[in-house]
Amino acid sequence: MTLTKDREAGWLSYRDFVVDAIVRESETAKSFYLVPADGGALAPYLPGQHLPIRIATHDRKNSVIRCYTLSDAFNGRHYRLTIKRQGPPADQPHVPAGVSSAWFHDHLQRGDVLQAKMPNGRFCLDLSETHPVAFIAGGIGVTPMMSMLNAISQAECTREIYFLFALRHGGDHVFRERLLDLRARHATLHMHTLYEQPRPEDRLGIDFDAVGRIDASLARKLSAGPNTEYFLCGPPGMMQAISGHLLDAGVRQSQIRTESFGPSSLSLQAAMNDKNQRQESEISVTFQRAGMTVPWTDNAGTLLELAEAHGIEVEFGCRYGDCATCLTPLISGEVSYLHPTGAMPDPGTCLPCSCRPVTSVVLGT
């Protein structure tokens, strides 16, 4: 891996952390407070970055690697992860619940030990800037925004902040009291909360501001000027729609940041536009170890998604090119990346979770 010298050892190695506390944040989410098992110092991080975690679940022989956003500003005392328990999709009840989130919610207890690498990620806020920022969050996608908001409050920044938060109902409303406190403390924080399906006990004007979803008209109201920077985190469909509306309204693509631990819709579309001259019918992907060659089409997603679609197992963690778990030999051919990755693969390798083929390729997996 090509990494900066001062981070290489820590970035690649895991460290033991003890669960110091577990706090319920909503009906579906809990916060897990982690402290170093060796009593040493915590590695600092930027607001919005995530923590690569390795866990050994009870029902699996191999470790599971996931990346969870750090949901608080750096304080030097603990890392906080806020994790929603992911059930099966509403339209696919036969699909198993999320392996990792279920393990956190059902098995992890105070005093247990898990492993983590150094915090990483490019979806982060630069506290030295002064231009307005707009946060658009859907459900548990609010976790990086909480890190950013707490960091802004901690640094006593006076920049204008526009915050749209969409939830199903009050049962999912994580950090409600903290968000109300931040709004009361900071006159420059303009917050608007929407419930799509409010319950009878949810109070309009107190718990939430309106019924509905985030739409184009609401997104356009967030602009405080041409220099507004937008941070979007939530379901891919929401981010794709809002990003498109912002671009149509004249917002530059460089001003829109998205996070989904997978290719953002903007990055994916940009990559497809850049490569639309290629003849996709002539491109094939060979998975050498699996002994399979399959044709490539633009709707296949990433190389990792192509492998999954054909039943080829590729270990992965973050699905965003930061944890390097999916690093694979690139025996021949050329790939292009959909977005900048935290891990920088050496020549002759690639990160299938974040790239697509430019020519026919042979992968070592």
Secondary structure, 3 states (H helix, E strand, C coil): CCCCHHHHHHHHCCEEEEEEEEEECCCCEEEEEEEECCCCCCCCCCCCCEEEEEECCCCCCCCEEEEEEECCCCCCCCEEEEEECCCCCCCCCCCCCCHHHHHHHHCCCCCCEEEECCCECCCCCCCCCCCCEEEEEEHHHHHHHHHHHHHHHHHCCCCCEEEEEEECCHHHCCCHHHHHHHHHHCCCEEEEEEECCCCCCCCECCCECEECCCCHHHHHHCCCCCCCEEEEECCHHHHHHHHHHHHHCCCCHHHEEEECCCCCHHHHHHHHHHCCCCCHHHCEEEECCCCEEEECCHHHCCHHHHHHHCCCCCCCCCCCCCCCCCCEEEEECCEEECCCCCCCCCCCEECHHHEEECCCEEECC
